[in-house]
Amino acid sequence: MTEQYVEQRDQGYWVAGSRVSLESVLFAFLEGLSPETIAAECFPVLTLEQVYGAITYYLSHRPELDVYLRRVESGFTAFQEATSDPAFSRKMAKARRAMQLA
C-alpha cells in the first residue's frame, strides 16, 4: 500500500493528517533548508518521513505545484500590500538603500 503524504482540502494542499500547509514545507525547502532541518526546527509536529513525502510529492507534481506556489505567493504579497503602512515601507526602503550605499 502506498502512503499518502499530501492531501487537497479547503482549496489548498496539506501534509496529510496535519494542519501544516504544503507550501510552508516547500517554501522552506526551496529556500535551501534540508528536510532534517524542516522536520526538527520548522515543523516538529511532522516526522522526517512526512517532510520527505511532501517534497517527493512536489517533485512528482512540480509544474502544477509551481503554479499553485506562485498563486499563494502573489496572494500573500497582495495581502501584505493591502495591510502595509506606506510611510513605514518608504522609510524602510530608504534605510535599505542607505545601508547598501555605505
N, C-alpha and C positions, 0 to 999 in steps of 0.2 A: 504494500500500500504506500502511496506517495504522500508525504507530509505536505500540508498546505501552509505556507508561511505568510501569505498575503491574502487579504480579503477586501472586496469592494463593499462599502456601505456608506450611506449618507453622502453620496456623490464624491467619495474620496477613496483612497487606498489606506489600509491599516495593516500593521503587523498583526497577523491572526491571533485572536484570543487576548488582545491587549487594547489599550487606549492610546497607543503610540502610533502616530501617523507615519506612513511610509516615507513621505517627503522629509520628515525630521531625520530619519536614519540616512536617507540618501543625500541630503544636503551636507551632513557631517562627513559621509563617505566621499562625496565629490570635492569637499574642501581638503581632503587628504588624510582624514583620520582613519586609523586601522579599525577593522571590525572589533578587535580586542578592546581598543580604547572606547569605541562607541558603546559596547556592552558594559564595560566596567565603570566608565566615568560619565557618559552622557545619559544612558538609559539602563541603569542597573536592574530595572524590572524585567529586562529582556535577557534571555540566555544568549550565549555566543552562537548557538545553533540558529536561533531566531534571526539574529543580525545577519549571519551568513546567508540564511534562507531568503531574507528580504533583498539582500544585494544580488543574489543569484537570480531572483525573480526580475529585478530591474535589468540585469544584463541580458536576460532572455526576452524581455519586452521593451527594450531600450527606445526604439522610435516612438512608440505610443506613450511611454512614461516621460520621455524628454518633453513632449508636447504638454503633458499634464504638469510637469515641474515648471515649465515656463508660464503656464496659466496661473499656477499657485503663486509663483514669484511676482508676476505682474499684479495680481490681486493684492498681495501684501504691500507692494510698492504703492499702489493706488490708495490703500488704507493709510499708509504712513503719510503720504502727501496730504490726504484729506484731514488728518488729525494733527498735522505738524504746525508749529509756530514759525511762520515765515521769517520773522525778525531773528529768532534764535538760529534758524538754519543759515541765514546770511552771515550772522556773527561767527558761527562755526566754520563756514566755508572760508571766510576771511582769515580766521585763525589758522586753518589748514594751509592756506596759500602762504601765509607769513612764515610758517614753520618750514615749508618746502623751500622757500627762498633763503632761509637762514643757513 
